[in-house]
Amino acid sequence: MLPMRFASKKPGSVAPPSSLIYIEPDLTLKNFIVKHETGVPPLVVGDDLTGKTMVVVGANTGIGLAAAKLFASMKASRVIMACRNEEKGTKAVAGVEEATGTKSAELWLVDLGKFSSIVEFCDRWEKEGGRLDILIMNAGIAVWGTWDILEGWESTLQINHLGTSLFSLLLLPRLQEMARESLEQTRLVFVGSDTHYFVTINEYLRNSPSILRTLNDKEKASLTCQTMVSAPGQDQRYPISKLLNLLFSRSLAARLGPSSQHPSIEHEGRRIELHERTSEQGAYQLMWAALGPTNPSDNDHIRGAYVVDNEITEPSDFVISKEGHEVQERIRNETIEILRGVAPKISEIVDQSLRA
């Protein structure tokens, strides 16, 4: 394990408002060349996590598993490893225990491809989960060639966007409650991909009655993908889903009050083969989004930010454009309307936890 430095919170200090974080794991070609030469930035974040509870969704492999190990090694009292497969999840928990010598890891099952599974997980959390300090949304899929439908939605849309959004919204009140009670920062971290730089929501989609339902139509989605990017015919469902994540998280951050959560965006190495980074090195970048920066005055800047290799970075031109902002609001409204239909609690959460 690489060396880590921690900065303790000053005695008597009041924690800044909680932050919500979105993480982008892949590099553009130009940045890849630079990062390939310069390597992974050193991790300089937080103090130990004694008494705190972390939830890592998608924790049985890759950077999710590596992050769980890091949280456990930092003395987190509970590290909830939310996994779809019980056998793989059980093995992952054992791996965390063996690597860290701790017993803080717990397996909780959830399948982001099933709305009912997400609701059951969050209902269970209401009853027995207790405190929640950091939520890492790491689970996701990338498919090519096939078109699978899960509960009425194409699998990438279902898991990467709708399932992820539902899970984070249902647990958002717990993060807000913890921030108010402890006066310490709580965070929601979305792991994404900077493949979002290579796609946009084009005019065809923007003129459609529903962006998400158009993307869910196989015939219409194939038409939009051919005009969305410079490489016609490529399957753009994964980068589009990551763009949707980013837009939704930015909209969420803009509506959270001063004692709640704000999405910030970190870039860490999901494309391990391309970056020549290990899962652990990728997880170090995730740790910065979840726990950094070390200077409390910087926390105001990280709220709602896009973070790449331990620093705040500007997202794509489309995201920050006038059209991007308009699409952001549409994605928020469409997503919430869909989720209201599968989880009635969403209406209450939107009314009580998010500003209009």
HELIX and SHEET records of a PDB file:
HELIX    1   1 LEU A   29  THR A   38  1                                  10    
HELIX    2   2 GLY A   62  SER A   73  1                                  12    
HELIX    3   3 GLU A   86  THR A  100  1                                  15    
HELIX    4   4 PHE A  115  ARG A  124  1                                  10    
HELIX    5   5 TRP A  125  GLY A  129  3                                   5    
HELIX    6   6 SER A  155  THR A  156  1                                   2    
HELIX    7   7 LEU A  157  GLY A  163  3                                   7    
HELIX    8   8 THR A  164  SER A  182  1                                  19    
HELIX    9   9 ASP A  194  PHE A  198  5                                   5    
HELIX   10  10 GLU A  203  ARG A  206  1                                   4    
HELIX   11  11 ILE A  211  LEU A  215  1                                   5    
HELIX   12  12 LYS A  218  MET A  228  1                                  11    
HELIX   13  13 ARG A  237  ALA A  254  1                                  18    
HELIX   14  14 ILE A  272  HIS A  275  1                                   4    
HELIX   15  15 SER A  279  LEU A  291  1                                  13    
HELIX   16  16 PRO A  296  ASP A  298  5                                   3    
HELIX   17  17 ASN A  299  ILE A  302  1                                   4    
HELIX   18  18 ASP A  317  ILE A  320  1                                   4    
HELIX   19  19 LYS A  322  ARG A  340  1                                  19    
HELIX   20  20 LYS A  345  SER A  353  1                                   9    
SHEET    1   A 9 ALA A 105  LEU A 109  0                                        
SHEET    2   A 9 ARG A  78  CYS A  83  1                                        
SHEET    3   A 9 THR A  53  VAL A  57  1                                        
SHEET    4   A 9 ILE A 134  MET A 137  1                                        
SHEET    5   A 9 ARG A 187  VAL A 191  1                                        
SHEET    6   A 9 SER A  19  ILE A  23  1                                        
SHEET    7   A 9 ILE A 265  HIS A 267  1                                        
SHEET    8   A 9 TYR A 306  VAL A 308  1                                        
SHEET    9   A 9 GLU A 311  THR A 313 -1                                        
SHEET    1   B 2 ILE A 149  LEU A 150  0                                        
SHEET    2   B 2 TRP A 153  GLU A 154 -1                                        
END                                                                             
